[in-house]
Amino acid sequence: MSNYKTVFFTLGVLQIILGISMIFPILAQYFYNRIDSAFISSSLVTIIFGILFFLLNLDHDKKLNLPQAFLLTALSWLSIAVFGSLPFVFSELNLSFTDAFFESMSGITTTGSTVITNLNEAPKGILLWRAMLQWLGGIGIIVMAITLMPIMNIGGMQLFVISTSNTPEKILPKSKEISIRLILIYTFLTIVCALFYKIFGMGFFDSAVHSMTTIATGGFSNYNESIGYFNSSLIELTSIIFIILGSIPFIAYIKYLNGDKKIFLKDSQIKAFFKIIIFSILLIYFYLSIKNHSLFDVNLRAVSFNVISILTGTGYVTQNFSEWGQFPLIYFLILMFIGGCAGSTACGIKIFRVQILYQFISNQLKKIIYPRGIFNIKYEKNNVDEKFMASIISFIFLYILIFFIITALLSINGLNFVTAISAAATSISNVGPGLGEIVGPNGNFSQLNNVSKWILSLAMILGRLELFAVLVLFIPSFWRKY
């Protein structure tokens, strides 16, 4: 029982931090003369619940075994989504709890889907809070992916174990030093991004908000037109650079600071990430050139921005790519699934899994040609054994299976094929905008019924926490083992 006390003690600390952080939207409201009680009430409720969890579990033993680590991971995201929804409920937007929870879950999972129909007129406090949720979700997933997931053996993430000194029985953060350095790097990149946004024409508030959602690859914007509102090549270039910086493994930054100056050039996942970006931009560009019968009528800037935004799961848009034709839509659906690098703020299946799956399929074909041949799978000079391979294949299979289940459930709820399939893809891949008129780049999720919103909210947390971290909690034998 003491282990569970550690879980709820930690949740209490998180709620107190969340409640205190609501002071920033309150200050924004004061500065822009639009003060209401939404954040004051939400902050008090959140802090009170946090203090109760904290005080009732003071006698915890500061240890977590594997099941409690999984439980803490899932409950952390769920509880932040619940309490993070309170400002939306109490705000002048008059959102239902379903809509408020959807918006909050979309924020903390850095998905970027929204039910707010007129962002241009939304209160500044709400706009700042949406950005803060994404920023917190971004650093949360980085720390979790680098310190917890490798030990939890989730979907091949064990390949990224930093040291072997930790065991599942001692699963509290592997290294406070690593976590602190990650937070400092993340904060530094956010500040630099905000500075460049400000230099290139954004106001102070817009630069602060967009820098948080850029580095978190979340995509929440203050405007209905997203980042395209500014129509600035320099702002879009800044966005591209910092989206990419948020989408590469953050452990690479630590290795660079520790003296490995060539890490960004030799890391196979980073190299594959850039190859996919370049190939995708050229593919869409030449497709549109052939379609338009001209190389010069295609906006390479728009193609580059939207390809990178979709691949990384950021979800910023500068053009309505639904009008580009059927092939770009199908290809964007593929990019949604691939996602960015493991250990970054990006979402999706992750590039390292695609790389290893490619090697596995290649080896299977070679074994047909050379039955007696021995073909090993290596990743970053490490052998990938059968256990790791099974973990990766099962993750990808489950990812696709859940995608089809979500699509089917949305179809049953009355959504058309394009809306259902793209909403399912964008939620489980934590991208943001879907395809088509309803949830596409020029639409939002407000028209969906409540059941569909709850289905998509579940998909968001499943995708953000790498599926197994949530699903394993519902297997009785997992609990009996410990």
C-alpha positions in Angstrom: 0.0 0.0 0.0 3.0 2.3 0.7 3.9 2.1 -3.0 0.4 3.4 -3.9 1.0 6.2 -1.4 4.1 7.2 -3.3 2.0 7.4 -6.5 -0.6 9.6 -4.9 2.0 11.7 -3.1 3.6 12.4 -6.4 0.3 13.2 -8.1 -0.4 15.7 -5.2 2.9 17.5 -5.9 2.1 17.6 -9.6 -1.4 19.1 -8.9 0.1 21.8 -6.6 2.6 22.7 -9.3 -0.2 22.8 -11.9 -2.4 25.0 -9.6 0.5 27.4 -8.9 1.3 27.7 -12.7 -2.2 29.1 -13.2 -0.9 32.4 -11.8 0.6 33.2 -15.3 -2.7 33.3 -17.1 -4.1 35.3 -14.2 -1.3 37.8 -14.7 -2.0 37.8 -18.5 -5.7 38.5 -17.7 -4.7 41.4 -15.5 -2.3 42.9 -18.1 -4.9 42.8 -20.8 -7.8 44.0 -18.5 -9.9 40.9 -18.9 -9.9 39.6 -15.4 -12.4 36.9 -14.4 -12.6 34.2 -11.8 -11.9 31.2 -14.1 -8.2 30.8 -13.2 -8.5 31.9 -9.6 -11.2 29.2 -9.0 -9.4 26.6 -11.0 -6.1 27.3 -9.2 -7.7 27.0 -5.7 -9.5 23.8 -6.6 -6.4 22.2 -8.1 -4.1 23.3 -5.2 -6.6 22.1 -2.6 -6.8 18.6 -4.2 -3.0 18.6 -4.5 -2.5 19.4 -0.8 -5.0 16.7 0.2 -3.1 14.0 -1.9 0.2 15.4 -0.5 -0.8 15.3 3.2 -2.7 12.0 3.1 0.4 10.3 1.7 3.2 11.9 3.6 4.3 8.5 5.1 5.1 7.0 1.7 8.4 5.0 1.4 9.8 6.8 -1.7 10.0 3.5 -3.7 8.0 2.4 -6.8 8.0 -1.0 -8.4 7.1 -1.5 -12.1 3.3 -1.6 -11.8 3.2 1.6 -9.7 5.5 3.3 -12.3 3.0 2.4 -15.0 0.2 3.6 -12.8 1.9 6.9 -12.0 2.7 7.5 -15.7 -1.0 7.1 -16.8 -2.5 8.9 -13.8 -0.1 11.9 -14.2 -1.3 12.6 -17.7 -5.0 11.9 -16.8 -5.1 14.0 -13.7 -3.4 17.0 -15.4 -5.9 16.7 -18.2 -8.8 16.7 -15.7 -7.6 19.6 -13.6 -6.2 21.4 -16.6 -9.7 21.5 -18.1 -11.1 23.5 -15.2 -10.1 26.9 -16.6 -12.0 26.0 -19.8 -15.0 25.0 -17.9 -15.1 28.2 -15.8 -14.1 30.6 -18.6 -16.4 32.8 -20.6 -16.2 30.3 -23.5 -18.9 28.3 -21.8 -17.4 25.0 -22.9 -19.0 21.7 -21.7 -16.8 19.4 -19.6 -16.4 17.1 -22.6 -15.1 20.0 -24.7 -13.0 21.3 -21.9 -11.4 17.9 -21.2 -10.8 17.4 -25.0 -9.0 20.7 -25.2 -7.0 20.0 -22.1 -6.1 16.5 -23.2 -5.2 17.8 -26.6 -2.9 20.3 -24.9 -1.1 18.1 -22.4 -0.5 15.4 -25.0 0.7 18.1 -27.5 -1.9 17.0 -30.0 -3.1 20.4 -31.0 -6.7 19.6 -32.0 -9.1 22.2 -30.8 -12.8 22.7 -30.2 -12.6 26.5 -29.8 -14.2 28.0 -32.9 -12.9 31.6 -32.7 -9.4 31.7 -31.4 -8.9 35.3 -32.5 -11.4 36.5 -29.9 -10.6 34.0 -27.1 -9.4 35.4 -23.8 -5.6 35.9 -23.5 -5.5 33.8 -20.3 -7.1 30.8 -22.1 -4.7 31.2 -25.1 -1.7 31.3 -22.7 -3.0 28.3 -20.7 -3.4 26.2 -23.8 0.2 26.9 -24.7 1.4 26.2 -21.2 -0.3 22.8 -21.2 1.5 21.9 -24.4 4.8 23.1 -23.1 4.4 21.1 -19.9 3.4 18.0 -21.9 6.4 18.4 -24.1 9.0 18.4 -21.3 7.0 15.7 -19.5 7.2 13.3 -22.4 10.9 14.0 -22.9 11.8 13.2 -19.3 9.6 10.2 -19.3 10.9 8.8 -22.6 14.5 9.2 -21.5 14.3 8.2 -17.8 11.2 5.9 -17.4 10.3 4.2 -20.7 13.6 2.4 -21.3 13.3 0.6 -18.0 9.6 -0.1 -18.6 10.4 -2.0 -21.8 7.9 -0.2 -23.9 8.0 -0.8 -27.6 11.7 -1.1 -27.9 12.5 2.0 -25.9 14.9 -0.2 -23.8 17.4 0.4 -26.6 17.8 3.9 -25.2 18.8 2.9 -21.6 21.4 5.5 -20.5 22.9 3.3 -17.9 22.4 -0.2 -16.5 22.5 0.7 -12.9 18.8 1.0 -12.5 16.3 -1.8 -12.0 12.5 -1.9 -12.3 12.4 -2.1 -8.5 14.0 1.3 -8.3 12.2 3.1 -10.9 12.0 6.6 -9.6 13.7 9.0 -12.0 17.0 7.5 -13.1 18.9 10.6 -12.7 17.8 14.0 -11.2 20.8 15.5 -13.0 19.6 14.3 -16.4 16.1 15.5 -15.8 17.3 19.0 -14.7 19.6 19.3 -17.7 16.7 18.3 -20.0 14.5 20.9 -18.5 17.2 23.6 -18.8 17.9 22.7 -22.4 14.1 22.7 -23.2 13.6 26.1 -21.5 16.6 27.6 -23.2 15.4 26.6 -26.7 11.9 28.0 -25.8 13.4 31.4 -24.8 15.6 31.6 -27.9 12.6 30.6 -30.1 10.5 33.4 -28.5 13.3 35.9 -29.0 13.5 35.2 -32.8 9.7 35.3 -33.1 9.7 38.7 -31.5 12.6 40.0 -33.7 10.8 38.8 -36.9 7.5 40.6 -36.2 5.4 38.8 -33.5 4.2 40.7 -30.5 5.4 39.8 -27.1 2.4 37.7 -26.2 2.3 35.9 -29.5 6.0 35.1 -29.4 5.7 33.7 -25.9 2.7 31.5 -26.8 4.0 30.3 -30.1 7.5 29.5 -28.8 6.0 27.2 -26.2 3.8 25.3 -28.7 6.6 25.2 -31.3 9.3 23.6 -29.2 6.7 21.2 -27.8 5.7 20.4 -31.4 2.1 20.9 -30.2 0.8 23.4 -32.7 -1.7 25.4 -30.6 -1.9 28.9 -32.0 -3.7 32.1 -31.0 -5.3 32.5 -34.5 -7.8 30.5 -36.6 -5.3 30.7 -39.5 -2.6 29.2 -37.3 1.0 30.3 -38.0 -0.2 31.3 -41.5 -1.9 34.3 -39.9 1.5 36.1 -39.9 2.3 35.3 -43.6 6.0 35.8 -42.8 8.8 33.7 -44.4 11.1 34.5 -41.5 8.6 33.5 -38.9 7.9 30.3 -40.8 11.7 29.6 -41.1 12.1 30.2 -37.3 9.2 27.8 -36.7 10.7 25.1 -39.0 14.1 25.3 -37.2 12.7 25.0 -33.7 10.1 22.4 -34.7 13.1 20.3 -35.9 15.1 21.1 -32.8 12.1 19.8 -30.7 11.8 16.7 -32.8 15.3 15.3 -32.5 16.4 13.2 -29.4 17.0 15.5 -26.5 19.6 13.1 -25.1 21.7 14.2 -28.2 21.9 17.7 -26.7 23.3 16.2 -23.4 25.8 14.1 -25.4 26.8 17.2 -27.3 27.3 19.2 -24.1 29.3 16.3 -22.7 31.8 16.6 -25.6 30.4 14.5 -28.4 30.4 17.3 -31.0 29.5 15.0 -33.9 26.4 13.5 -32.3 24.0 15.3 -34.6 25.9 14.1 -37.7 26.4 10.4 -36.7 23.1 9.6 -34.9 21.3 7.2 -37.3 17.8 8.3 -36.1 18.6 12.0 -36.7 20.1 11.2 -40.2 17.0 9.2 -41.1 14.8 12.0 -39.9 16.4 14.6 -42.2 16.3 12.1 -45.1 12.6 11.7 -44.7 12.1 15.5 -44.5 14.0 16.1 -47.7 12.5 13.2 -49.6 9.0 14.2 -48.6 9.4 17.8 -49.5 10.8 16.9 -53.0 8.1 14.3 -53.5 5.2 16.7 -52.8 6.8 19.5 -54.6 7.3 17.5 -57.8 3.9 16.0 -57.6 2.3 19.5 -57.4 4.6 20.7 -60.2 3.4 17.9 -62.4 -0.2 18.5 -61.4 0.1 22.2 -62.1 2.3 21.7 -65.2 4.8 24.2 -63.8 7.8 24.1 -61.4 7.3 27.8 -60.6 3.7 27.8 -59.6 4.3 25.6 -56.6 5.0 27.3 -53.2 8.1 25.4 -52.0 7.9 27.3 -48.7 4.4 26.1 -48.0 5.2 22.5 -49.0 8.3 22.5 -46.8 6.5 24.0 -43.8 3.5 21.7 -43.9 5.5 18.5 -44.5 7.7 19.2 -41.5 4.7 20.3 -39.4 2.7 17.1 -40.2 5.7 14.7 -39.9 6.7 16.0 -36.4 3.1 16.1 -35.2 3.2 19.8 -34.7 0.1 20.6 -36.6 0.8 24.3 -37.5 -0.6 25.1 -41.0 0.0 27.8 -43.5 -2.2 26.6 -46.3 -5.2 24.4 -46.7 -3.4 21.3 -47.9 -6.7 19.5 -48.4 -6.8 21.4 -51.7 -3.5 19.9 -53.0 -5.1 16.7 -54.3 -5.6 13.2 -53.1 -2.0 12.0 -53.1 -0.6 14.6 -50.6 -3.5 13.7 -48.2 -2.6 10.0 -48.3 1.1 10.8 -48.0 0.5 13.1 -45.0 -1.5 10.3 -43.4 1.7 8.1 -43.7 3.8 10.9 -42.3 1.5 11.2 -39.3 2.2 7.6 -38.5 6.0 7.9 -38.8 6.4 10.9 -36.5 9.7 12.2 -35.2 12.6 10.8 -33.1 12.3 8.9 -29.9 13.2 11.0 -26.8 11.9 14.2 -28.4 8.6 16.0 -28.1 7.4 14.5 -31.5 4.8 11.8 -31.7 3.9 8.9 -33.9 5.4 5.4 -34.3 8.9 7.0 -34.1 11.7 6.8 -36.7 13.9 4.3 -34.9 11.1 1.7 -35.0 10.6 2.3 -38.7 14.3 1.8 -39.2 14.5 -1.4 -37.3 11.3 -2.8 -39.0 12.9 -2.0 -42.4 16.0 -4.0 -41.4 13.8 -6.9 -40.1 11.8 -7.1 -43.4 15.0 -6.8 -45.4 16.5 -9.7 -43.4 13.4 -11.8 -43.9 13.7 -11.4 -47.6 17.4 -12.3 -47.5 16.6 -15.5 -45.6 14.3 -16.6 -48.4 17.2 -16.1 -50.9 19.9 -17.4 -48.5 18.2 -20.0 -46.2 21.5 -20.8 -44.4 22.6 -17.2 -44.0 22.8 -15.4 -40.6 21.7 -11.8 -40.7 21.8 -9.7 -37.5 19.9 -6.6 -36.9 22.0 -3.7 -35.5 21.0 -0.3 -34.3 23.6 2.2 -33.3 26.2 -0.6 -33.3 24.1 -2.6 -30.8 22.5 -5.9 -31.6 18.8 -6.0 -31.6 17.8 -9.3 -30.1 14.5 -11.2 -30.6 13.0 -9.7 -27.4 13.6 -6.2 -28.6 12.4 -7.1 -32.1 9.2 -8.7 -30.7 8.6 -5.5 -28.6 8.9 -3.3 -31.6 6.8 -5.4 -34.0 4.0 -5.8 -31.3 4.0 -2.0 -30.8 3.6 -1.2 -34.5 0.9 -3.9 -34.9 -1.0 -2.7 -31.9 -0.6 0.9 -33.1 -2.2 0.1 -36.4 -4.9 -2.1 -34.8 -6.0 0.6 -32.4 -6.0 3.1 -35.3 -8.5 0.9 -37.2 -10.6 0.3 -34.0 -10.8 4.1 -33.4 -11.7 4.7 -37.1 -14.4 2.1 -36.9 -15.8 3.6 -33.7 -15.9 7.1 -35.2 -17.6 5.7 -38.3 -20.3 4.1 -36.1 -20.7 7.6 -34.5 -21.7 9.0 -37.9 -18.4 10.5 -39.2 -17.7 10.1 -42.9 -14.7 8.1 -44.1 -12.2 10.9 -44.5 -13.1 12.5 -41.2 -13.1 9.3 -39.3 -9.8 7.9 -40.7 -7.9 11.2 -40.4 -9.3 12.1 -36.9 -8.2 8.6 -35.7 -4.7 9.1 -37.2 -4.3 12.6 -35.9 -5.3 11.7 -32.4 -3.3 8.6 -31.9 -0.3 10.3 -33.6 -0.9 13.5 -31.7 -0.7 15.7 -34.8 -3.6 18.2 -34.5 -5.5 18.9 -37.7 -6.9 16.1 -39.7 -8.1 15.9 -43.3 -11.3 17.1 -45.0 -13.6 19.9 -44.4 -14.7 19.1 -40.8 -11.4 18.4 -39.0 -9.0 19.6 -41.7 -6.6 22.6 -41.6 -9.5 25.0 -42.0 -11.8 23.3 -39.6 -11.8 22.1 -35.9 -13.3 19.4 -33.8 -16.2 21.3 -32.4 -18.7 19.7 -34.8 -18.0 16.2 -33.5 -20.4 14.7 -31.0 -19.4 14.1 -27.4 -18.9 10.3 -27.8 -16.4 11.0 -30.7 -14.6 13.5 -28.6 -14.2 11.0 -25.7 -12.9 8.4 -28.1 -10.4 10.8 -29.5 -9.3 11.9 -26.0 -8.6 8.3 -25.2 -6.7 7.9 -28.4 -4.6 11.0 -27.6 -3.3 9.6 -24.2 -2.8 6.1 -25.7 -0.6 7.6 -28.5 1.3 10.0 -26.2 2.1 7.3 -23.6 3.2 4.7 -26.2 0.1 2.5 -25.9 1.5 -0.1 -23.5 1.9 2.3 -20.6 -1.9 2.5 -20.5 -3.1 -0.8 -21.8 -0.9 -2.9 -19.4 -2.8 -1.5 -16.5 -5.9 -3.4 -17.5 -4.2 -6.8 -17.5 -4.8 -8.6 -14.1 -1.8 -10.9 -14.4 0.5 -7.8 -14.6 -0.6 -6.8 -11.1 -0.5 -10.3 -9.7 3.1 -10.7 -10.7 4.2 -8.1 -8.3 
